[in-house]
Amino acid sequence: MKPSLASKANPQSIPIPETIPDVTFQVKMNTTYLFDFFLYHAYSKLSGFLVNLLGLAVAFIGLFQYAYHQISPLACGAYVAAAAVFLGYTPLMLKLRAKKVMQNPDQNETTQVTLSEKYGMIKKQGEKTTQYRWDEMERAVVTPKTVGIYLKNDEAIIVPKPDFGDQFVPAFMMITKQLGLKNVRMR
């Protein structure tokens, strides 16, 4: 079987044009997209991985002890319940945090975002305009539903993928060109 061109594609070899025209799109955040980004942020760190590992370990210990008749069904249930708490706590808290953030009236307004090679990112929300230069941005991450751009001041700008519309490819190329391929992570 002959390998497809897609399997041979090397991200280093993707041609990025010398100049990319400004890209403008409207961003409307909602709880689902914010929750998706929070999940990525929590589980992309070692601590998120370790909490999941701990939860699974507790469940397996309880199930194995029960299988080898070392504990009662009630004790096994306690192990499984403890594992459910370990595994469910973080997503539940992040869901609640996303809902709380979305109660802020500023989060519910539509924001116009322009990506410009010369000026960086310009956000217009109502009468307020904020500009972020490219050198203020550290890295970008692509989650299943969002693109997050981390700023050097520990802030993140989150854009739901559907809000890019037909501008996703030029926007992504501009972000990659300005931040460098090593600073763009895709999950």
N, C-alpha and C positions, 0 to 999 in steps of 0.2 A: 504494500500500500504506500502510495506516495504522500509525503507530508505536505500539509497545506501551507500556503503562504503565511497564514496567521500564526501557525506554530513556529515559523522561522523568524517572526518579527522580533526585533530587538528594540526596546524602548530607547536605547541610545541612538538608534539609527532613524528614528521618526523625524522626518524633515519639518523643521519649524521655520516659517518664513522670516526673512530679515526684518520686515516691519509688519505689524498686525494692527489693523484699524481699531479704533476705540470700540468697545463692546458695552452696550447699555441694556439693562433688563430690570424688571420689577420684582421685588422680593416681598413675599407675604408669608411670614413665619406662622407655624401652628404647633400644637403640642406634639404631634406625631414626629415631625422633623426634629424638633428640639430634643425629644426623648431619644431618637436614633443617634444624634450626635453625642448626647450624654453617655449612652451605652458604649459607643466607640471609645470615648475619652476614658471611661472607667475601666473597661476591659482591655485596653491596649497597654496598660501598665502591668508591672509584675504583681502588684497587690491584687488586681482584679483576677488575674490568673490563679493566684494562691488561694483566694477565697473560694473559687470554683473547685479547685483541687481539694481543699479542706472539706467542702460540702460532699463531694463525691466519695472521699475517703471515709467520712463518717457513715454514709449510707452503705458502702461496701463492707465496712467492719461490722455493722449491725446485721447485714444480710448473711455474711459468712459465719458469724457467731451463731445466728439462728439456724443456719443450714447444718452446722456441726453440733447442734443441740447444746450449746453453751449458754444460751439466754432464752428467756421466754418470749412468746409472741408479743406480749406487751412491751418488753424491753426493746425488741426489734422495732416495734412501732415508734418508740421514743427516739431511737437512732435515726429512723427515716424522717421523723418530724423535725429533728434537729438539722438533718441534712437539707430539708426543704427550707428551713429558716435561713441557713447559710446561703443557699442558692437563690432564694427569692428576695432576700432583704435588699440587695443592691438594686435590682430592677424596679422593685416597688418604690424605693426611696427616690430613684431617678425619675420615675413617672410622676410622683407627687411634686418633685422639684420643677419639672417641666410645666406642670399645670400652674404652679405658683408663679413662675416666671411669666407665663402667658397672661396672668392677671394684670400685669403692668400694661397700662394703656399704650406706651410706646411700642411694645412688642406686637400689638395688633394693627398698627398702621403699616400701610404699604410703603416700602422704601425703594427709591430708584438708585440703582448701583451702576456706576460707570467704571470700567477698567480701561486705563489708558497707559500706554508705554511711558509717556512723558510725565504724567501726574500721579500715577499709582491708582488707588481706588478712591472714588468719590461717592459718598453716600448722601442722598438727599431725602430727608424725612420731614414732610411739612415745610416749615421755614428754615429748618436746621440743616446745614451742610457740613459734612466732616470729610476731610481728606487724609488718607493714609498713604505715605510714600512707600515705594517698594522696599526701601532699606529699613522700614519699620516692621516689615513682615518677616517672620522667621521660616515658616514652613506651611504647607497645605496638606490636608488629608481628605481623601475621598471615601466616604462611608457609603453604605447601600442607598441611602436616601438624601445625603447632603454632601456639600463640600465645605470644609472648615478651613479658614485661614487664621493661623495663630500669629498674633502680634508680639513684639518683644516685651510689652508691658503685661504679659500673661492674660491678655484678652483674646477672644476668638470671634471672628466674623463668620457666621453660619449662613449658608445659602442652600435652600432646598434645590435639588437637581431639576425638578420640573420648572422652576422659576427661570432657569437659563433659557428655556424654550429652544429655539434653533440656534442660539448663541453659545451652546455648551462647548463645542469644539474650539471655536476661536477664543473663548474665555479660558478654557483649560490650557490651550497652547500658550496664551499670554502669561498665565500664572506660572506654568512650567518654565517658560523662557526667562521670566524675571526672577523667580526664586531658585531656579536650577533643578534639574531632575532629581538630584540626591535629596532635595528638601520637599519632594512631593511624594506622599505615600498613598497607595491605593489599597483598599480592603475589600 
